[in-house]
Amino acid sequence: MGSSRAGVAGRGLRTPLRGALSCLLAASALFGTAAGAASAAAPAQAGAAPVTTLAAALAAPATDLDTQKRQVVEGINAERAAHGLAPLAEFGDVSAVSQRWAEVQAASGQYRHNPDFGRQLAGYAGTGEVIHLSYSTSTDGSWAVRGWIDSAKHHQIMLGDYTGMGVGIAVGPARVPNAQTEIYYVVNTVRGTRPATTRASAPATATWTNGGVVHRLQGAILGLYQGLGGPGGLLGLPTTSELPTPDGVGRFTHFQRGSIYFSPATGAQVVRGAIRDQWARLGWERSPLGYPVGEEFGLRDGGRAQRFTGGLVYWTPRLGAHEVRGAFGQTYAAQRWENGTLGYPRTGEYAVAGGVRQEFEGGTLTYRWAEGRVTRS
């Protein structure tokens, strides 16, 4: 049998709060650790021999990870059913937290609990976490579930008073002797619902299921989505729940045909198509463009544009999507935008010796750092 380890975090039950016994009974911040079903392998060590080939670094598990996620969800719910308990729905926002932590462990080789999962899942009435590590390509999601069932601490969370769960699985390089790979499993459990973003006219929360995963929308994002026709409208089904943006300011939800981004300063706005793709390439809301501040609008000759806090993204069928911002944006505006002699942008900004440059249909703008001004050629 392949070797594996399971954990509820580190060795033995622990909690970051005082009053560990009360936390254990409430199962609101339960970590924990237990031995895996067949484990003699040591934990990852910083002094392990370096990996020399890509094949050795990242051995692919025999069962694909999407199938393994389904095995975890179905295995946990089968065990709950055997004890007369309701199944746990798979929540997209919870799975996003679980997946990110699985990837952190896989990248670092540190098998441990997420110290921030309680904060990242703030708003739910209760949260829990179990983790598992396998060193064999022949193990799968069912193996992880069996390991958790065999541990009283893990089993307690699996059968706890929860309503939803999220699953994350990630593969890392083998860092210990005789290991084939490292496969990290993370399950977070939650109870209740999260508070909504504020919008007086919008329902508090609603859920849609896509590919067997339940996605929850709230507040302003939900209100805009429903106003656009919901699943049968412009955006299609959600592919994530409403999630916090990486910059910590706003919220977002991705859909089959676009995204909705919300910030307190800009409200909820749709971003889609080639304009969304270009914004994504630049770094989403953490790019110099910032958040969208209005809807995409039509221009001459079939062009489209959308305004962001830090500039605009233009799109035409012939030239594609390119941003215009900063000093170039000011010059472009002074020359009547796309209706002036510069026309539409042909490129975004790119670096040149001593500055940056951008090309348009009718000419080129260059900004030299030493001169501190824009010239046209």
N, C-alpha and C positions, 0 to 999 in steps of 0.2 A: 504494500500500500504506500502511496505517496505520503510524505511527511507534511504536517501542517500545524499551525498554532491558532488558537482562538483567544479572543480577549474581550473583556467588558471594561481595561486600560492598564498596562504595566503588570505588576504581579500583585495579586490579591485585590480585593474590593477597596476602592478609594473614592473620595469625593472632595472637591475643592472647597466645600462648605463645612463650617463647624456643625456639630450635631449630625454626624454621619448616619446614625441609626434612623433618625427621622427622615433623612433624605432617602435612605434605602427603602423605607416603608412607602414613601410617596412616589418613588421611582421617577422623580422629576429631574435628577441629574446623575443617574446611575452610570458609572463606568464599569470597571471590573476586568478580571482576567481569569482565564481557566485554561487548562491544558487542552490541546487539540485531540482529536479522536485517535490519532496514531502519530505521536510526535516524539522524535528523539533529536530533531534538528535544533541547532543553536539559533538564537536570534541574530539578526544582521549585525556585523561587526565592522567598525571603521577600518580595521587593519586587514580586511580580506584582500586576497590577491586581485589585482586589477583585471578587468575583463578585456580581452584582446580582439574579439570578433563580434560583429553585430549579431550573428546567430546565437552566440553564447550569451550576449548581453540581454537579449530579449526573446527568449524561447516562447513561442506562441502556445497558449493552452489548447488542448485537443478540442475543447468545446468553446464556440465563440461566446464573447462576453454578453451579447444581447440574450442569448439562450440561457446563460448562467444567471442573469438578472431575473429572468422569468422563473428559473428554478428556485431562486431564493424567495421571491414573492410567493410562489405557489407552495413551497415547502413550509414557510412560516404560517401561512393561512391554513394549510392542511393540519398542522399541529394545533392551531387555535381551534379549528373545527372539532378535532378529536377531544378537546376539553370543553366543548359546548360554547365556544366564544365566537363572536362576530369576526369576520375577516377584516383585515386592515386594507384600506384603499392605498394605492401608490400615488403620492402627491409629488407633482413635478418640482415644486420649490424645495421640498425636503430632499428629493433625489439629487438636486443640484448641489446641496450642501454635502451630501454623502459622497458624490462623485468627486467633488473638489478635494475632499480630504483623502480619498483613496489615491488620487493622483499625487498629492503631496507626499504621502508615505512611499509610493512607488518611486518617486523622484529622489527622495532622500535616503531610503532604506531604513528609516526609523519607524518601527512598528509600535505605535502608541495611539492613544485616543486623541481626538480633536479637543483641545482645551477650550475652544470657543464655540462649540456647537450649541450650547445653551443660549449664547448671545445671538448667534446667527439664525436661530430658530425662535427668537424672542417673539412673544405674542401668543404662542400656543400655551395651553394650560399645563401641559406636561411634556417632557422630552426625555429620550433615552438613547443609548448607543451601544451596539455590539460590533466587534471587529474580528477579523479572521485573517490569517496569513498562511498560504500554501506555498511549498517549495517544489511542487510537482506539476508537470503539465497534464497529468492524467486526472487530477482532481477537478471538481466543478462546483456549481452553486449548491447542489444537493449535499455534497460533502461538507461544505461550510455549515449548512443548516443542521446536519447530524451532529457536528461538533458542538454547536450551541445547545442543542437539545440535551446532550450528555453533560452539560454544565448547569448546575442549579442556578448560578447567578445569571447566566445568559437566558436560561429557560424562563426565569422570572420576568425578564424584560419582554421576551416573545409573547408571554401570556398576560402581559400587563394591561392596565386600563387605558388603552390607546385607541385611536380611531384611524390613524394613517401611518405610513412609513415611507422612507426613501431608501434606495439601494444604489451604492456606488461600487464599481469594480475597476481596478487598474493593474497593469502588468509592469513589473520592474525587472532590472537585470538580476541574475543570480549573484549574490554577494557572499555566500557561505560555501564551504566545501561540499561537493556532491549534490548541490542543489541544481535543479533543471531551470528554474525560474523563480520569480516571486510574484504571487498573485494576492493582492490586497482586497479584502471585502469589507465594506462598511454598511451597516444598516442603522438608520436613525428612525426612531419612533416618536410620534407626536399625538397629543390629545387636544381636541377642540379645533378652533379656527383662529386665524390671525386677524388683528384689527385691520380695517380697510384704510386706504388713503382717503382723504376727505373730499367729498363732493356731495353737496346736499341733495341734488336731484338724482343721484345714482343709487341703485340697490347696493347693499353692503357687500355682498359676495355672491358669486355664482361659479359653478364648475362645469367643465366639459371634459369628456374622455376622448383621447386621441391615441390610438395604438395601445390601448389597455392602460394608459397612464392618465390619472386625473389631474387636470390643471385648473387652478383656482385663480380667478380674476376678481379684482376689488375696485371700489371707489372710482376715481376719475378714469382709469384705464378701462374698467368694465363699462362705465357709462358711454365712453366714446366707441368702444367695440360694439355695444348693442345698437348705438345710433347708426353705425355703418352696416347694420344687417346681421351681426353675429356670425355664426359659422357659415351661413349661406350668403354672406356679403363680400365686401371687398377683400378681406384678409383671410378668410377661411378659418380653419380650426386653429386653436392655440397649440404651439409646440413646447411652450414652457408655461409655468405659472407666473404670476406677478412676482418679480424678484428685485432685490435692491441693486442699483447700479454700482459698479466697482469703485466709483469716486465717492460713494457714501451719501450722495445728495438726492438722487432721484430713484425712480422705479421704472421697470420695463417688462414687457411681455413680447416674446417672439411668436409669430403666426406663420402659417403655411405660405403666405404671400406678403410678408412684411412684418413690421414691428410697431409697437406703440411705446413711446418714451414719455415719462412724466417727471417734471421737477416743480417745486413750489413756485419758481419764478416764471416758468414757461407754460405750465399746464400740461395736458396730455396731447401729444401730436403723433400722427402716423408718419412713418418713414418706410419707403418700399422701393422696389425695383433697383435700377442702376444707381440712383442717387443714394439709396441705403447702402449698396455695395461699396461705393466710393467712400462714404462716411465710415463704414466698418474698416476699410483698408487704412484709413487715417488714424483710427483708434477710438471710434465711437465718441461718447461724451467727453472722454479724456483727451481728445484731439484738440488742436487749436480752434476747431469749429464749435465746440461745446454742444449744447442741446438744440434740437429743432425748436423754432419759435412760431412756426406757422405751417400751413398745408403746402404741398407741392402745387405749383400753378403753371399754366400754359403760357408760352411765348410764341414769337413769330416762327414761321417755317417748321412747325411741329416741335419746337424746343420746349423744355420744361426746366423749372428751377425750384429750389426750396431754400428758405432762409434759416440760418442757424445763428446762435448768439455771437459767433465769431466770423461770420461771412455767409457765402452762398455756395451751393453746389448746382452747376448747370449741366444739362444733358441735351444732346441732340442726336438724332438717329445716325448722323454721319461721323460725329466726333466723339461720341460717348460722354461720360460724366467726368467733370473736373471742377475742383473748388476754386473760388476766388475770394481772397481775404486780405487783411492787413493793409499795408501800403499799396499793394497792387489793387486791392478792392477799392480804396479811395480814389486812385487814379482812374480805374475803370468806371466808377460811378460818375466822376467828373466829366467823362467822355460818353455819357448817356448809356452806360451798360452795354448790353448786346446790340442796342440800336445805334450805337456810335460807330466810328470808323474802325475800332478794334474788332467788332463782331464778337463771335462766341470764342471761349477759350479752347485751344487745341491741346493744352497740357495743363497739369497742375504746376505748382512751384517745384523747381529743382535747383540743386546747388551748382554754382559755377565758381571759378576762382575769385575770391574776394566778395562773394555775395550770392544772390539767388536770382533766378530768371523764370519767366512764364511766357509761353507763346500763345498768341491769339490769331484769328483768321486774318486780321489786318495789320499785324505787327507783333513786336516782342517788347516786353517790359523787363527791365533789369534793375535790381537794387544793389548798390555797392555799400558795404558796411562802412568803409572809410568816408564815403561822401554823404551817407545818410539821406539819399534821395533816389527817386525812381526816374529812370530815363527810358525813352522809347526809341526803338529802331525798327 
